[in-house]
Amino acid sequence: MNFDYELETIILDEENPFFTCQDGILFSKDMKKLVLAPLINNNTKSYTVPNGVETIGRGAFQFSLFEEVKLPDTLKTLCHRCFCNSSLKSIDIPKNVSYIGAQAFYNVKIEEVILPKKITKISGGAFEFTNLKHIKIPKNVKSIESSAFYGTPLESAELNEGLKTIASQAFRDCKNLKTLYVPKSVERIDKYFATPGLIVQGYRGSYAEERYLSAKKTGYVDFKFKAIDPKAPEKTIATGLKGKIKIRYKKVKNAGGFQVKLIFGNRKTVKTYKTKKSLTKEIKGLKAGTYKIKIRAFSLFKGKRVYGKWAKTKTVKVI
């Protein structure tokens, strides 16, 4: 369908078998799809989509002068470019929406949006050139497609565990976005996905780290990588004494503390020590016998403990 971007009025034959017109807005005959809206209707800047509508059609509000469009809970689909270049100032997307099409909100100056839990991807250019400052990606999203948030003033973005793909230019030219945590679940990060200089935070051994190391070899590094989990303690000493074990371990960079696991037969005891320094500890009141000891460091990331790998197991005898 070719749209007239200066459209002011829609007039329809009442006997049209395919479409119907209500309050100057064009709908499918069954009123389940909003097909097209004029630039502005009845000199008002607000419009409420009728309950029962399930789809906002391709380009339906493109270049519209409505500043507010209230969407019904029955809505399921926002099609390609449905609000592109419109005058919307805010939007509440209903919880039952499972699809947001490419460039749905392209160049719409909304400052915040809560994405519904049912969507499985962020389509290409869906929020390109918006005024979003923060975005939280729902848990069911598997891919963030090309230019999804290109050119936005994002200051933070929360990516979900379960995300698989971050496509080219997804966060490109987001000049206020300084750091981005990339979950372990991510399996692909396309070239040019972000503005060079972005610090990607992630786990050691993750795809994000592998992608960074690979980029360094090619000579084009489009982001920096910073591990959130500490290395395994390299120098640990465990000594068995009478009724106790003495443990010494060396400081680990960026660690906020250590966890010690003591194994005696089928019994396991875990002790946690908060310290950024090298530490000597004694575990007392032990029975005679052979013990296995494992030590790992942890750091704090967004208020939660992130554990590194266990150091090599030590075996000691208590007398």
Backbone hydrogen bonds, N-H to C=O, Kabsch-Sander energy under -0.5 kcal/mol:
donor,donor_aa,acceptor,acceptor_aa,energy
3,F,1,M,-0.5
5,Y,3,F,-0.8
7,L,4,D,-1.9
16,N,13,D,-2.2
20,T,27,F,-2.4
22,Q,25,I,-2.5
25,I,22,Q,-1.9
26,L,36,L,-2.8
27,F,20,T,-3.2
28,S,33,K,-2.4
29,K,18,F,-2.0
31,M,28,S,-2.1
34,L,55,T,-2.8
35,V,26,L,-2.2
35,V,33,K,-0.7
36,L,26,L,-1.6
37,A,60,A,-2.2
39,L,7,L,-3.0
41,N,44,T,-0.7
44,T,41,N,-1.8
47,Y,68,E,-2.0
49,V,47,Y,-0.6
49,V,70,K,-2.8
53,V,50,P,-1.5
54,E,32,K,-2.8
55,T,32,K,-1.9
56,I,77,T,-2.3
57,G,34,L,-3.0
57,G,55,T,-0.7
59,G,80,H,-1.6
60,A,57,G,-2.1
61,F,82,C,-2.9
62,Q,59,G,-1.3
63,F,84,C,-2.0
64,S,61,F,-2.3
65,L,39,L,-3.7
66,F,39,L,-0.5
67,E,45,K,-2.2
68,E,45,K,-1.9
70,K,47,Y,-2.7
71,L,69,V,-0.5
75,L,72,P,-1.5
76,K,54,E,-2.9
77,T,54,E,-2.4
78,L,99,Y,-2.4
79,C,56,I,-2.5
79,C,77,T,-0.6
81,R,102,A,-2.1
82,C,79,C,-1.9
83,F,104,A,-2.1
84,C,81,R,-0.6
85,N,106,Y,-3.1
86,S,83,F,-2.0
87,S,64,S,-2.1
89,K,67,E,-2.5
90,S,67,E,-0.8
93,I,91,I,-0.6
97,V,94,P,-1.5
98,S,76,K,-2.4
99,Y,76,K,-1.2
101,G,78,L,-3.3
103,Q,124,G,-1.6
104,A,101,G,-1.6
105,F,126,A,-2.2
106,Y,103,Q,-1.2
107,N,128,E,-3.0
108,V,105,F,-1.9
109,K,107,N,-0.5
110,I,108,V,-1.3
111,E,89,K,-0.6
115,L,113,V,-0.6
118,K,95,K,-0.5
119,I,116,P,-1.1
120,T,98,S,-0.6
122,I,143,S,-2.4
123,S,100,I,-0.7
123,S,121,K,-0.7
125,G,146,S,-1.3
126,A,123,S,-2.0
127,F,148,A,-2.2
128,E,125,G,-1.1
129,F,150,Y,-2.8
130,T,127,F,-1.5
131,N,108,V,-0.5
131,N,110,I,-1.7
133,K,111,E,-1.2
135,I,156,S,-1.2
137,I,135,I,-0.5
137,I,158,E,-2.9
141,V,138,P,-1.5
142,K,120,T,-3.3
143,S,120,T,-0.9
144,I,165,T,-2.4
145,E,122,I,-2.7
145,E,143,S,-0.6
147,S,168,S,-1.3
148,A,145,E,-1.9
149,F,170,A,-2.2
150,Y,147,S,-1.0
151,G,172,R,-2.4
152,T,149,F,-1.5
155,E,133,K,-3.2
156,S,133,K,-1.4
158,E,135,I,-2.8
159,L,157,A,-0.7
163,L,160,N,-1.7
164,K,142,K,-2.7
165,T,142,K,-2.1
166,I,188,R,-2.2
167,A,144,I,-3.0
169,Q,192,Y,-0.8
170,A,167,A,-1.8
171,F,193,F,-3.1
172,R,169,Q,-0.9
174,C,171,F,-1.1
175,K,173,D,-1.2
177,L,174,C,-1.7
178,K,176,N,-0.9
180,L,199,I,-2.2
182,V,201,Q,-3.0
186,V,183,P,-1.3
187,E,164,K,-2.7
188,R,164,K,-1.7
190,D,166,I,-2.7
193,F,190,D,-1.2
195,T,171,F,-0.8
198,L,195,T,-1.5
199,I,178,K,-2.5
200,V,198,L,-0.7
200,V,224,K,-3.8
201,Q,180,L,-2.4
201,Q,199,I,-0.5
202,G,226,K,-1.7
206,S,203,Y,-1.7
210,E,206,S,-2.1
211,R,207,Y,-3.2
212,Y,208,A,-1.8
213,L,209,E,-2.6
214,S,210,E,-2.3
215,A,211,R,-2.1
216,K,212,Y,-1.9
217,K,213,L,-1.1
218,T,214,S,-1.2
219,G,215,A,-1.3
220,Y,215,A,-0.9
221,V,219,G,-0.6
222,D,220,Y,-0.7
224,K,198,L,-3.0
226,K,200,V,-2.8
228,I,202,G,-2.3
236,T,234,E,-0.6
237,I,248,R,-3.0
239,T,246,K,-2.7
241,L,244,K,-2.9
243,G,241,L,-0.8
244,K,241,L,-0.6
245,I,283,I,-1.9
246,K,239,T,-2.7
247,I,245,I,-0.5
247,I,281,K,-3.4
248,R,237,I,-2.8
249,Y,279,L,-2.3
250,K,235,K,-1.9
255,A,252,V,-2.0
256,G,298,F,-3.7
257,G,298,F,-1.1
258,F,273,Y,-2.9
259,Q,296,R,-3.1
260,V,271,K,-3.4
261,K,294,K,-3.1
262,L,260,V,-0.5
262,L,269,T,-3.4
263,I,261,K,-0.5
263,I,292,K,-3.0
264,F,262,L,-0.5
264,F,267,R,-2.8
267,R,264,F,-2.0
269,T,262,L,-2.7
271,K,260,V,-2.8
273,Y,258,F,-3.0
275,T,256,G,-0.5
275,T,273,Y,-0.8
279,L,249,Y,-2.3
281,K,247,I,-2.9
283,I,245,I,-2.7
284,K,282,E,-0.7
285,G,243,G,-0.6
286,L,243,G,-2.6
289,G,318,V,-2.2
291,Y,316,V,-3.1
292,K,263,I,-2.4
293,I,314,K,-3.2
294,K,261,K,-2.3
296,R,259,Q,-2.1
298,F,257,G,-2.4
299,S,306,V,-2.4
301,F,304,K,-3.0
304,K,301,F,-1.5
306,V,299,S,-3.1
308,G,297,A,-2.9
311,A,295,I,-3.3
314,K,293,I,-2.9
316,V,291,Y,-2.5
318,V,289,G,-3.2
319,I,241,L,-1.5
